[in-house]
């Protein structure tokens, strides 16, 4: 209803201004107002009227866009919280099931290892929930804190290089990018058996690129097969960012994940 009103207001405003002025001029001011003066007056009147109208209209549009952007950012944060909660539930439920099996078989050493996994998952999930963008800290600060915590939990040496060069991500983009990084490093901790890992996040005027590398055996799942779910999740998030996702095996051993986004949409 509101947009229909704006449409008709935009259609009728010039009609009433120009048509109304011309009617008044021809009916009442034809003898006292010259053609040149009348043309000048209608030009000035139209300019002022449309300037005021455009200022008001674009102000409303900007306000609406800002409100929608904030709602989208909040929705992205809530969706990421739901994903983390579901992931935590699934991981702990699965680990508890295997823990019960190991205890029934008297395999206490394996049971101790699984308890350690639960502890790691809990600590990581709590930190993930505290690291979402609504806290107000910038992306680089939150990433460095999260990666430091990850390195302490996993015992994997980590090399971090972050250079954003003034580039700012929206809250929704930060959630998606953070999710890719969390998924990538969770796979390294759980499956890769790596001793060293690295994260490079570089942003320039033409776009940004994220690289996650390790020297392990790859994203191997419980059955000895690639963890396709984790890779699929990262690829989906990359697509939502309008970025290109690539996973490679490194010649020196280990794996490399590359997520690249260019402002003009071209990929290299």
Residue pairs with C-beta under 8 A, 6 or more apart in sequence:
6 57
10 53
10 57
13 49
13 50
13 53
14 46
14 50
17 45
17 46
17 49
18 42
18 46
21 41
21 42
21 45
22 42
25 33
25 38
29 38
33 41
69 170
72 172
73 133
73 170
73 171
73 172
73 175
74 134
74 171
75 172
76 171
76 172
76 175
76 176
77 132
77 133
77 134
77 171
77 175
79 175
80 132
80 175
80 178
80 179
81 129
81 132
83 179
84 125
84 128
84 129
87 125
88 121
88 122
88 125
91 121
92 118
92 121
92 122
95 114
95 117
95 118
95 121
96 118
98 114
99 111
99 114
99 115
99 118
102 108
102 110
102 111
102 114
103 111
120 153
120 154
120 189
123 149
123 153
124 149
124 150
124 153
124 186
127 145
127 146
127 149
128 146
128 182
131 142
131 145
131 146
131 178
132 175
132 178
133 139
133 142
133 171
133 174
133 175
133 178
134 171
135 142
139 164
139 169
139 174
139 177
139 178
140 162
140 164
142 178
143 160
143 162
143 178
143 181
143 199
143 201
144 160
144 162
146 178
146 181
146 182
147 158
147 160
147 185
147 199
150 156
150 158
150 185
150 189
151 157
151 158
153 189
154 185
154 188
154 189
156 188
156 189
156 194
156 195
156 196
156 197
156 214
157 195
157 196
157 197
158 196
158 197
158 198
158 199
159 196
159 197
159 198
159 199
160 198
160 199
161 198
161 199
161 200
161 201
161 202
162 199
162 200
162 201
162 202
163 201
163 202
163 203
164 201
164 203
164 208
165 202
165 203
165 204
165 205
167 203
167 204
167 208
169 177
173 241
176 237
176 238
176 240
176 241
177 210
177 237
177 241
177 259
179 233
179 234
179 237
180 210
180 234
180 237
180 238
180 257
180 259
181 199
181 210
181 212
183 230
183 233
183 234
183 237
184 212
184 230
184 234
184 257
185 197
185 199
185 212
186 230
187 219
187 227
187 230
188 194
188 197
188 212
188 214
188 216
188 219
191 216
191 217
191 218
191 219
191 220
191 221
191 227
192 214
192 216
192 217
192 218
192 219
192 220
192 254
192 255
193 216
193 217
194 214
194 215
194 216
194 217
194 254
195 215
195 216
196 214
196 215
197 212
197 213
197 214
197 215
198 211
198 212
198 213
198 214
199 210
199 211
199 212
200 209
200 210
200 211
200 213
201 208
201 209
201 210
201 211
202 208
202 209
205 263
206 262
206 263
206 264
207 260
207 261
207 262
207 263
208 260
208 261
209 258
209 259
209 260
209 261
210 257
210 258
210 259
210 260
211 256
211 257
211 258
212 256
212 257
213 250
213 254
213 255
213 256
213 257
214 254
214 255
215 250
215 252
215 253
215 254
216 253
216 254
216 255
217 254
218 226
218 249
218 254
218 255
219 226
219 227
219 230
219 231
219 255
220 226
220 227
221 227
231 247
234 245
234 257
234 259
235 245
238 244
238 245
238 259
239 245
241 259
241 261
242 261
242 265
243 259
243 260
243 261
244 258
244 259
244 260
244 261
244 267
245 257
245 258
245 259
246 257
246 258
246 259
246 260
247 255
247 256
247 257
247 258
248 255
248 256
248 257
248 258
249 255
249 256
250 256
260 267
260 268
262 268
